[in-house]
Amino acid sequence: MAKAQVPPSTTQRHPAAIVDAAWLRERLDDPAVRVVEVDVSGARYKEGHIPGAVLWNAYTDLHHADYSAVDAGEIRALLSRSGISPATTVVFYGYAPYLGFWLLKSLGHSRVAVLDATRDVWVEGRGPWTAESSDVPAATYSPQPTPRTSFASLESTRAAVGDPDQLILDVRTKAEYDGDRFWPSGATEGAGRAGHIPGAVHLPIELLRAEDGSLKTSDEIRHVINGLGIDPSRPVITYCTIGGRATEAWFALTHLLDFADVRVYAGSWANWGTTADTPVETVANPT
């Protein structure tokens, strides 16, 4: 029996999920809009950032010390001190903008978008830029409880290993997937066991990106997904190292291809590879 393929989309369900530089320029002074830069340190933010933007550190703000994802209550506290209320439109950019986007969507926040421009593209386009700290007034964030249906934990990911009804998708580089390196940079300090989750299908995130680093078109991504024989009716769990690339793949599958059941293992390999009893597979030593 032929595997199901992703059908062509007839509508664009999420036209406001990505905004361009012109859209953001016009709204930088709007108090109902908050810009958030997501990075792995504060160094680049201190050098310069979009005026009014606040920084979320992917390691310290969005993960615990064991790299597991922060819970809904911790996210709400972060939103409050970032001056974000349920009525705020939040625009993400930086190293891992889709991680921020996914976190807010998983919390049920509807007014959220990703900037369709990297830091460099914004600066080259002469977008407003500053090195001054952004002091924002705290806000109250107390939405109605929303089930985090797009969230996969260590336990639920472990349960998916070997389950023919679920697909685990590894979107890291070949070197990471093969087990040649733990961190994408190749750093060894604090690294755990390298490799991949047994049975995970390898889909390097670069295959979903255009030359400028933005996501390819829906048709181009659909071609890649169908080429790997990925069944759109099958539940999917995506992972990378700390969730940045995994949430980008989640965005592509859910917002561009309309996959119905995609979850992100936000702890990803940093959590899995440093947990003592998780199964690990490498190309040299398959399980």
C-alpha positions as CSV (number, residue, x, y, z in Angstrom):
1,M,0.0,0.0,0.0
2,A,1.4,3.4,-1.0
3,K,2.2,5.7,1.9
4,A,-0.1,8.7,2.4
5,Q,1.4,12.0,1.1
6,V,0.8,15.6,2.1
7,P,-1.9,17.0,-0.2
8,P,-1.7,20.5,-1.7
9,S,-3.1,23.2,0.5
10,T,-6.1,25.1,-0.9
11,T,-6.1,27.8,1.7
12,Q,-3.5,29.6,3.9
13,R,-4.8,29.1,7.4
14,H,-2.1,31.3,9.2
15,P,-1.5,34.4,7.1
16,A,-0.4,36.4,10.2
17,A,2.1,33.9,11.6
18,I,5.0,35.6,9.9
19,V,5.4,39.4,9.6
20,D,7.8,41.3,7.5
21,A,10.2,44.1,8.5
22,A,7.9,46.8,7.1
23,W,5.0,45.6,9.2
24,L,7.1,45.7,12.4
25,R,8.7,49.1,11.6
26,E,5.2,50.7,11.6
27,R,4.4,49.2,15.0
28,L,7.6,49.7,17.1
29,D,6.0,52.4,19.1
30,D,2.7,50.6,19.6
31,P,2.4,49.6,23.3
32,A,0.2,46.7,22.3
33,V,3.2,45.1,20.4
34,R,6.1,43.5,22.2
35,V,9.3,42.4,20.4
36,V,11.2,39.5,21.9
37,E,14.7,38.3,20.9
38,V,15.4,34.7,21.7
39,D,19.1,33.7,21.9
40,V,21.4,31.4,23.8
41,S,23.2,34.2,25.6
42,G,22.9,38.0,26.2
43,A,26.1,39.0,24.3
44,R,24.6,39.8,20.9
45,Y,21.6,41.5,22.5
46,K,23.9,43.8,24.5
47,E,25.7,44.7,21.2
48,G,22.5,45.8,19.6
49,H,18.8,44.9,19.2
50,I,15.5,46.1,17.9
51,P,14.3,49.1,20.1
52,G,11.9,48.0,22.8
53,A,12.8,44.3,22.4
54,V,13.3,42.2,25.5
55,L,15.7,39.2,25.6
56,W,14.7,35.6,26.4
57,N,17.7,33.3,27.0
58,A,16.9,29.9,25.6
59,Y,18.9,28.2,28.3
60,T,18.1,30.1,31.5
61,D,14.6,31.5,30.7
62,L,13.1,28.6,28.7
63,H,14.8,25.5,30.1
64,H,15.7,24.1,33.5
65,A,19.2,23.1,34.5
66,D,18.6,19.6,33.2
67,Y,17.4,21.2,29.9
68,S,13.8,20.1,30.4
69,A,11.3,22.8,29.3
70,V,9.9,25.3,31.8
71,D,6.2,24.7,32.7
72,A,3.2,26.8,31.9
73,G,3.4,28.7,35.2
74,E,7.0,29.7,34.6
75,I,6.2,30.9,31.1
76,R,3.4,33.1,32.5
77,A,5.8,34.6,35.0
78,L,8.3,35.3,32.1
79,L,5.5,36.9,30.1
80,S,4.5,39.1,33.0
81,R,8.0,40.5,33.6
82,S,8.4,41.0,29.8
83,G,5.4,43.3,29.8
84,I,3.2,40.9,27.9
85,S,-0.5,40.4,28.7
86,P,-3.0,38.2,26.9
87,A,-3.9,41.2,24.6
88,T,-0.3,41.8,23.6
89,T,0.9,41.0,20.0
90,V,4.3,39.3,20.4
91,V,6.8,39.2,17.6
92,F,9.9,37.0,17.9
93,Y,13.3,37.2,16.2
94,G,16.8,36.1,16.8
95,Y,18.6,32.8,17.2
96,A,15.5,30.7,18.0
97,P,12.3,32.7,17.2
98,Y,10.2,29.6,16.6
99,L,10.9,28.4,20.1
100,G,9.3,31.5,21.5
101,F,6.4,31.3,19.0
102,W,5.7,27.7,19.9
103,L,5.8,28.3,23.6
104,L,3.2,31.0,23.4
105,K,1.0,29.0,21.1
106,S,1.3,26.0,23.5
107,L,0.0,28.3,26.2
108,G,-3.0,29.4,24.1
109,H,-1.7,32.9,23.2
110,S,-3.2,33.8,19.9
111,R,-1.5,37.1,19.1
112,V,2.0,35.9,18.2
113,A,4.2,36.0,15.1
114,V,7.8,35.5,13.8
115,L,9.7,38.3,12.1
116,D,10.6,37.3,8.5
117,A,14.1,38.8,8.9
118,T,17.3,37.8,10.8
119,R,19.2,40.3,12.9
120,D,21.6,40.8,10.1
121,V,18.9,41.4,7.5
122,W,17.1,43.8,9.8
123,V,20.3,45.8,10.3
124,E,21.3,45.7,6.6
125,G,17.8,47.0,5.8
126,R,18.5,50.0,8.1
127,G,15.9,48.9,10.6
128,P,16.0,50.8,13.9
129,W,18.7,49.5,16.2
130,T,20.0,50.3,19.7
131,A,22.3,49.0,22.4
132,E,20.2,50.6,25.2
133,S,18.4,48.3,27.6
134,S,14.7,47.9,27.2
135,D,12.9,48.7,30.4
136,V,9.3,47.5,30.1
137,P,6.6,47.8,32.7
138,A,5.4,44.4,34.1
139,A,2.1,43.1,33.0
140,T,-0.4,40.6,34.4
141,Y,-0.7,37.4,32.5
142,S,-3.4,35.1,33.7
143,P,-5.1,33.3,30.8
144,Q,-7.5,30.4,31.0
145,P,-5.8,27.0,31.5
146,T,-5.0,25.5,28.1
147,P,-3.9,21.9,27.5
148,R,-0.4,21.9,26.0
149,T,-1.2,19.6,23.1
150,S,1.9,20.4,21.1
151,F,4.2,19.5,24.0
152,A,6.2,16.3,24.3
153,S,8.0,15.4,27.5
154,L,10.9,13.1,28.1
155,E,8.5,10.4,29.2
156,S,6.1,10.7,26.3
157,T,9.0,10.7,23.8
158,R,10.5,7.6,25.5
159,A,7.0,5.9,25.1
160,A,7.0,6.8,21.4
161,V,10.3,4.8,20.7
162,G,9.4,1.7,18.8
163,D,5.7,2.7,18.5
164,P,4.7,2.1,14.8
165,D,1.8,4.6,15.2
166,Q,4.2,7.5,16.1
167,L,7.1,9.2,14.2
168,I,10.1,10.8,15.9
169,L,11.7,13.4,13.7
170,D,15.3,14.5,14.3
171,V,16.1,17.8,12.6
172,R,19.7,18.2,13.6
173,T,22.8,18.0,11.4
174,K,24.2,14.7,10.1
175,A,27.1,15.0,12.5
176,E,24.8,15.2,15.5
177,Y,22.5,12.5,14.2
178,D,25.4,10.1,13.5
179,G,26.8,10.6,16.9
180,D,30.0,12.5,15.9
181,R,29.1,15.5,18.1
182,F,26.7,16.4,20.9
183,W,26.4,20.2,20.5
184,P,25.9,21.6,17.0
185,S,29.0,23.8,17.5
186,G,31.1,20.8,18.3
187,A,31.8,21.9,21.9
188,T,32.6,19.1,24.3
189,E,32.3,20.8,27.7
190,G,29.3,19.5,29.6
191,A,28.3,17.2,26.7
192,G,26.5,14.0,27.2
193,R,26.1,10.9,25.0
194,A,26.0,11.7,21.3
195,G,23.7,10.0,18.8
196,H,20.0,10.0,18.2
197,I,16.8,8.5,19.6
198,P,16.4,5.0,18.3
199,G,14.2,4.8,15.2
200,A,14.2,8.6,14.6
201,V,13.8,9.7,11.0
202,H,16.5,12.2,10.0
203,L,15.3,15.4,8.4
204,P,18.1,18.1,8.6
205,I,16.3,21.5,9.2
206,E,18.5,22.9,6.3
207,L,16.3,21.0,3.9
208,L,13.4,23.2,4.9
209,R,15.2,26.5,4.6
210,A,15.8,28.7,1.6
211,E,19.3,30.2,0.9
212,D,18.6,33.3,3.1
213,G,17.7,31.1,6.1
214,S,14.0,31.6,5.9
215,L,11.6,28.7,5.5
216,K,11.0,27.5,2.0
217,T,7.5,27.7,0.4
218,S,4.8,25.2,1.3
219,D,5.2,23.4,-2.0
220,E,8.9,23.1,-1.5
221,I,8.6,21.7,2.0
222,R,5.8,19.4,0.9
223,H,8.1,18.0,-1.7
224,V,10.8,17.3,0.9
225,I,8.3,15.7,3.3
226,N,6.8,13.5,0.7
227,G,10.2,12.5,-0.5
228,L,10.9,11.0,3.0
229,G,7.6,9.2,2.9
230,I,6.3,10.9,6.0
231,D,2.7,10.2,6.6
232,P,0.8,13.4,7.5
233,S,-1.8,11.3,9.4
234,R,0.8,9.9,11.8
235,P,1.5,11.7,15.1
236,V,4.9,13.3,15.0
237,I,7.4,14.4,17.7
238,T,10.2,16.7,16.6
239,Y,13.5,17.3,18.4
240,C,16.9,18.9,17.9
241,T,19.3,20.1,20.7
242,I,17.4,22.6,22.8
243,G,14.2,23.0,20.7
244,G,15.0,25.9,18.3
245,R,15.2,23.8,15.2
246,A,12.5,21.4,16.4
247,T,10.0,24.2,16.8
248,E,10.9,25.5,13.4
249,A,10.1,22.1,11.9
250,W,6.9,22.1,14.0
251,F,5.9,25.5,12.5
252,A,6.6,24.2,9.0
253,L,4.5,21.1,9.5
254,T,1.6,22.6,11.3
255,H,1.4,26.1,9.8
256,L,2.5,25.5,6.3
257,L,1.4,21.9,5.7
258,D,-1.5,21.6,8.1
259,F,-0.2,18.5,9.9
260,A,-2.8,17.8,12.6
261,D,-0.7,16.2,15.4
262,V,2.8,17.5,15.9
263,R,4.5,17.8,19.3
264,V,7.8,19.2,20.2
265,Y,10.2,17.6,22.6
266,A,11.6,20.9,23.9
267,G,14.2,19.3,26.1
268,S,15.5,17.6,23.0
269,W,18.9,16.0,22.8
270,A,20.4,18.2,25.6
271,N,17.9,16.6,27.9
272,W,17.8,13.1,26.3
273,G,21.6,12.7,25.9
274,T,22.3,13.8,29.5
275,T,19.7,11.5,31.1
276,A,21.4,8.3,32.2
277,D,18.9,5.6,31.2
278,T,17.6,6.8,27.8
279,P,18.4,4.6,24.8
280,V,20.8,6.1,22.3
281,E,21.6,5.0,18.8
282,T,24.5,6.0,16.6
283,V,25.2,5.2,12.9
284,A,28.3,3.2,14.0
285,N,26.4,1.3,16.7
286,P,22.7,0.9,15.9
287,T,20.5,-0.6,18.6
